[in-house]
Amino acid sequence: MKKNLILNSLLVFSVSAFSYGCKIKQNIDEKIPPEGLGGITAPAPRNYTVNELEIGKRICSNLKKKREFFEGLSNEKEQFKFRAELRDCNNTLYNAELFLATISNANSTEPEYIALRDTYFKDVTTDQSGIMKSQCDLLIQSDVVANNIISGNYKYTINLMIDGGFDTYQVVKARKNADGSYGILSSESVKLISNSTQASLKFLGVEKDRVRYTACEGKKYSTVRQIWVEAVTNF
């Protein structure tokens, strides 16, 4: 059942590595569209279905393969080509260009993408990074896994699905308001390469299409999208 989420507390926040050129806040009389941000909805808290568990375990397996593959590469030698699509709070496209990113594994925690631009997804999604770390750890251990995580005043709801033929996970991030309700801050969708028809098997788990929607004033949101085009170097 769709619900209107009422934004009733003032919030000004910044997102690391992203600059959208618009002020983000919550107003007491403004509402986020019922469908959520970018059309990504947060389903009611529940355990994953059998089909979702299968998708989730495949996603985690491929994310692990990618992490292990990337960790074995020479630092900042191999390159991917991406296409950026950035939109401001008025849905105006202000950046749509191709760019190159090298794969760096010098970071002591997780691989990173290094590019000569200010706004892009630097972090490489793996089975041991971000929200999927906790989910993948749980999916390895059990077939009873909840689709949401509560961390302090924040709630993360994770959808698992096949979208356009790609294994996909979607994350809706919400913050708890004073009255106990939650207001959506952002939603993100990540489509992953999962079979040989989409790319070489060595690229399993690579982010084919990653998009994040971040709430702006009123019913608006800004968008950062990064689309994998090809491997530039032959690795």
N, C-alpha and C positions, 0 to 999 in steps of 0.2 A: 504494500500500500504506500502510495506516494504521500509524503508529508512536506509541508512548507517548513523550512528551517529559518527561524527568526534570529536575525543578528541583533543582539541587544547589548553589546558592550563594545566600547571603543578599543580598537586594536591597531597598532601601527607596528609593522614588523618588516624586516628585510630578509631576503633570501640570498644566501651566500652564492657568489659567482653569477648571479642574475640581476640585471638592472633593467627594469621595465619602463622607467620614466613616468610612473604614475603612482600616486599615493594609495596605499592599501589600508583600509580601515573598515570598521563595522559600525553601522548606525542602528539605532533602536527601531526605526520604522522601515528599514530596508529588509528585503527578503532575497535569499538565493533561489533561483528557479527550482521548481520541484524536481526536475530531472537531474539536479546536481550540477557540477561544473564540467563543461565540455561533454555533457551527455553521460558522464560516468556516475552511476548511482551507488549508494552505500546500502546494501541489503541489510535486513534485520540480522542481529547476531544469531548465529547458528553454527553447526558443524558442517564441514564440507560433505558433499555427496560423493558417492563412489566414483562418478565420472570426474568430478573436480579433484579428487585425490589422485586419480591416474594422471591428470594433466599436471597437477602440482609436483608430483614425484618426477615426472619427465622433465619439467622445467628445472627442478633442482639438480637433476642428473646432468643436464646439458650446461647449466651454469657452472657446475663443478668442473666439467670437461674444459670449458672455456678458461676458467681460472688456472687450471693446471697447464693448459697449452700456453697461455699468455705468460705465465711465470717462467717458462722455459725459453722465451724469446730473448734475443739480444736487446738491451735497453735502448729505447728510442731509435730503433733501426727500421722496424716494420711500420707501414702506413696504411691507413684506411682513408677512403674518401667518403665524406658525409655531405648531406644537404641540410642547411639550416632554414627554418621557417619561424620567424619571430613576429608576434603580433602584440600591440599595446592594449591598454584597457578598453579602447574603442574598437577593437578587432581590426585595426589597421595594420596591414603587413608592412613592416619597416625594414626587414632584412630577410632575403631569400637568396642564398648563395651557396656555392659549393666550397668546401674547405677540406684541408688535409689534417689528419691527426695521427701522430705517432703513438705507439703503445709503450708506456713506461712501466717498468716493474721495479724501479729503484725505491719506490715507497715501501716502507717496512710492513705495511698492512695489506693493501690491495693494489692491483694494477690501476693505472690512470691513462686517460687520453690527454695528450699534450698538443695544443693547437695555437696558432697565431691569431687568436681572436678573443674577445672579452667574454662573450656569452655563448656557452655551450655546456653540454653535460660532460664534465671532466671525469666523474667517477665511472668506473666500469662495474656494471651490475654482475655480481657473482653469488654463489651459494653462501658466501661468508660475509656479505656486505649488505648494508641497508636493512630494510624491513624483511627481506627474504631470508636473512640469516636465521632469525628466530623461527620463521615458518619452515624452512628447509630442515632445521634441526629437529623440529617436531614431526615433520612428515617422514623422516627416517625412522623415528621411534614408534610411531603409532598411526592407526587408521582413524583415530578420533581426534580431529584437529579443528579448532574454532576458526572462523573467518575474520575474527577481529582481535586486536591487541590493545589493552589499556596501559598507558605509560604516563603516570602522573596525571596532568590535566588534558592529556591528548589521547585520542582514540584513532586507531588505524583499522580500516576495514579493507580486506583484500579479496578481490574477485579473481577467480581462476577460470579461464575459458579458452576456446579456440576462436580467433577473430581473423577473418580473411585468410584462413588456412594456417595461421601462425599461432603457436602456443603463446598465450598472453596472460600477464598478471596486471591487475589494476589496483591502485592503492588510493583510498580516500582518507585524507587527514583532516580531523576535526578537533576543535578545542572546546573544552567544557566552559560553559557560561556560568554566571553566578546562580542562576535558577536551576542548574543541573542539566539543562539541555546542551546540545553540541552544535557549534556553528562550523561549517566547512571552511577550511583554509585553502586547501588545494586538492587536486586529484591528478593522478598520473597513470598513464597506460604504457606498457612496455611489451612490444611484440618481439618474439625471439625466433631466430632461425632454428628449425627443429628437424629438418630432413634434407635429403640430398637434392630434392627438386628446387629448393630455395637457395642453396649455396653449397660449396664443398663441405663435406662432413667435418673437416677440421675447424670450421667456423660455427659449429653447433653452439647455441647459447648467445651468439652475438646479437646485439640489439638492432633489429631491422628497422624498427620505427618506435621512437620514444617521444612522448609528448607530455608536458606538464601544464596544467591550468591552475593559475593562482588567483584567488579572489581579490577583486579591486572594490572600490566604493560602489555601493548599490548592487545591482544584479550583474555587473560586468566582471570580466576576468581577463588576465593577460595570458599569453601562450608562448611556450618555448618548445620547439619541435626539432628533432634531430633524426634524419633518415640515413641509414647505411646504404651507400651506393655500390662500393666495390672495394676489394683489396688492391692497393696501388703497387706495393712490392710483392714479389713472388715468394711467399713464405709458406 
